[in-house]
Amino acid sequence: MSSIYLVDDHVLVREGLRTMLEANGHEVVGESASPTPALADLLRLRPELALIDLHLGQRSGLELLSDIQRRQLPTRVIVLSMSERPQDVSEAMRLGALGYVLKDASASTLLQAIDTVRQGRRHLGPHEAELAARGQADEGRSGDHLSARERQVLVMVARGASSSEIGEQLHLSPKTVDTYRSRLMAKLGLEDVPALVRWAIREGLISVDEP
């Protein structure tokens, strides 16, 4: 029925999705745990659909969505995530996702979303639609005016990564990382890294228990 690509950093999740999708007539053409190899595969394979998680280790599915949108790839995206943060839902839809499905949804809900999105129509359940509306209403009052890359750098800085470490993972120079850090802190009105960490915890981007 549909050619589908999977992006999730948990092997068991990908295996379970592959089994369920193939049992229902879909073809899983590839999978990845990280945005960079995923984008390379999407450029090469051009699947009809991609199921993308938002939290991919220290990387973000929003970054991949931004790349897909910028390159105008034909692949239609459904976000499959645990996140019920209104900002995540609204940002995912703004970056071109046609569907948002929570991971505790039933298989039939996901299959319905796939059928709807492959026809070029949006799929949001009542709860997800409410989250998206709340996220849009909150725009400008939190970090929604940050780019996907700025949010990614913010999370990594808040987790204690140095500019060199961030640059290595994101294939950026440390100087570019420093520019991102200065810009996002200016946007948020934050003066130092401890304030950034407190902001990230308050917004649910990192856990208070993280090192």
Residue, then its C-alpha position, 0 to 999 in steps of 0.5 A: m500500500s505505502s512505502i514508509y521510512l521509520v525514524d526512532d532511536h529505540v530498536l524495539v519500537r522500530e521492530g514493532l512498527r515494522t512488524m505491524l505495518e508489514a502485516n497490514g500491507h505496507e512496505v518499510v523501506g528503511e529506518s534510522a535512529s538519527p536525523t542525519p542518516a535519515l535525511a540521506d535515506l529520504l533523499r535517496l529512497r523518496p518513500e511516500l511516508a515517514l514516521i518520525d519521533l521527536h526525541l532522538g537521543q540528543r538530536s531532534g525530529l524537528e530538525l529533520l522536519s525542517d530539513i525535509q521542508r527546506r528541501q521540499l521532499p515529497t515524503r509526507v510525515i507523521v510524527l509518532s511521539m510520546s510528547e504531549r507538549p503543545q509547543d511540540v505539536s504546533e511546531a511539528m505541524r508548522l514544519g510540515a508534518l501532516g499527522y501527529v500520533l501519540k505513542d500510546a495510541s492504538a495500531s488502528t489509530l496509526l493505520q488510520a493516520i497513515d491512510t489519511v496522510r497518504q491522501g495528502r490530508r492532515h490527521l490530528g485526533p481530538h486531543e492532538a488538535e487541542l494540543a496544537a491549538r494551545g501551542q499556537a496560542d502560546e507562540g511568542r510566550s515561550g521558545d516557539h520563536l526559536s528555530a529547530r536548530e536553536r532549540q537543538v543547541l539549547v537542549m545540548v547546552a542545557r545538558g552540559a555539552s561544550s561548543s566543541e562537543i555540540g559542533e562535532q555532533l551537529h557537524l558545525s564549527p564551535k564558532t557557529v555553535d557559539t553564535y547559535r547559543s548567543r542568539l537563542m539566549a538573546k531571544l529568550g532574554l537569558e544572561d547565563v547558562p544556569a538561567l538557560v538550564r532553569w528555562a529548559i527544565r521549566e519548558g520540559l525540554i530536559s528533566v531536572d534529574e539529568p546530569 
